[in-house]
Amino acid sequence: MNLRSRSLLFALALGIALFVIWQKVRIVFFVPLTPVGFAAMILIFAVVIFLLLDHLLNRSR
């Protein structure tokens, strides 16, 4: 996968992570999050989604 498609894939993963977090789909956090913790949570979700999408797209080739 070239650099441009990896960048687009990561942007898509970041968008999906933001959507999931903002919609609060059956995820309830009772611990207070600092802005740094919230950013870390978004980044972790984005990386996981990116790795899943990357695996699925590379698997079909």
C-alpha positions as CSV (number, residue, x, y, z in Angstrom):
1,M,0.0,0.0,0.0
2,N,1.5,3.4,-0.9
3,L,1.7,6.4,1.4
4,R,-1.3,8.2,0.0
5,S,-3.7,5.3,0.4
6,R,-2.4,4.6,3.9
7,S,-3.0,8.3,4.8
8,L,-6.5,8.1,3.4
9,L,-7.2,4.8,5.2
10,F,-5.9,6.4,8.5
11,A,-8.1,9.4,8.0
12,L,-11.1,7.1,7.4
13,A,-10.3,5.2,10.6
14,L,-10.0,8.4,12.5
15,G,-13.4,9.6,11.2
16,I,-15.0,6.3,12.2
17,A,-13.4,6.4,15.7
18,L,-14.7,9.9,16.2
19,F,-18.2,8.9,15.0
20,V,-18.3,5.9,17.3
21,I,-17.2,7.9,20.3
22,W,-19.5,10.8,19.7
23,Q,-22.5,8.6,19.1
24,K,-21.7,6.7,22.4
25,V,-22.9,3.4,21.0
26,R,-23.5,1.4,24.1
27,I,-20.2,2.6,25.6
28,V,-20.6,4.3,29.0
29,F,-17.6,5.7,30.8
30,F,-18.1,6.5,34.4
31,V,-14.5,7.7,34.9
32,P,-13.8,11.4,34.2
33,L,-11.5,11.8,31.2
34,T,-9.1,14.6,30.8
35,P,-8.6,16.1,27.3
36,V,-5.4,14.1,27.0
37,G,-7.1,10.9,28.0
38,F,-9.9,11.6,25.5
39,A,-7.4,12.2,22.7
40,A,-5.6,9.0,23.6
41,M,-8.8,7.1,23.5
42,I,-9.6,8.5,20.0
43,L,-6.1,7.7,18.8
44,I,-6.3,4.1,20.1
45,F,-9.7,3.5,18.5
46,A,-8.4,5.0,15.2
47,V,-5.3,2.8,15.2
48,V,-7.3,-0.4,15.9
49,I,-9.8,0.5,13.1
50,F,-6.9,1.3,10.8
51,L,-5.2,-2.0,11.4
52,L,-8.4,-3.9,10.8
53,L,-9.1,-2.0,7.6
54,D,-5.5,-2.4,6.4
55,H,-5.7,-6.2,7.1
56,L,-9.0,-6.6,5.3
57,L,-7.9,-4.6,2.2
58,N,-4.5,-6.3,2.0
59,R,-6.1,-9.7,2.4
60,S,-8.3,-9.3,-0.7
61,R,-5.2,-8.8,-2.9
